């Protein structure tokens, strides 16, 4: 991992967060692309790709649970890390930040629901 002026630069395939680990921060993709994958007894499944401006890792902060997925760089990606304390302080200063995070999380849930619905309706 190479430190940059803002955020950190991750090399292709480098893990940014790992499923099952404790999470006390969230991340914003500043440039590049990352993939979100989840591992189960059936193997690894790609959930989505995230690009510049997208955030990830919020669930572990708000739920105080372990990470539900692994996120890794696809090609080179610059990612900015925001710790829980800073996030909560910023939300107190600007409550609309929380609304933005909720919209982002809601959008992802809607997308995943649509994907699941498509898979159920598409017999192989």
C-alpha positions, 0 to 999 in steps of 0.5 A: 500500500502506498500513501498518497496526499489524500487517502491511500493507493491500493494495488490491483487485488489488494484487500481494503477491508476483509469480511468478518473483521471488526470495522470502526471506519468507512471508506470513500473511493476517490479514484479507480474501482473496487469490488465487493465480494462475499464468501460463504460455504458456496464460494465467493460471490461478487456483489457489486463494483464501486467507483469514484465517489462511492462509499463503503463500510458504513454498515459495520460502524452503525451496526457495531458488527463485523464486516459483511463483505470483503472489498478489494481494488480492481486495478489501482484505486485511491481510497479515503478512510474516515474513522467512526469518531470523525464520522459521528462528529461530522454528522453532528455538524451536518445532519444532512450527511447522515441523510446522504449516507442513508440514501446511498445505503438504501440505493444499494439495498434496492439494487441487491434486491433487484439482483436477487429478484432477477436471479429467482426469476431466471432459471438456469 
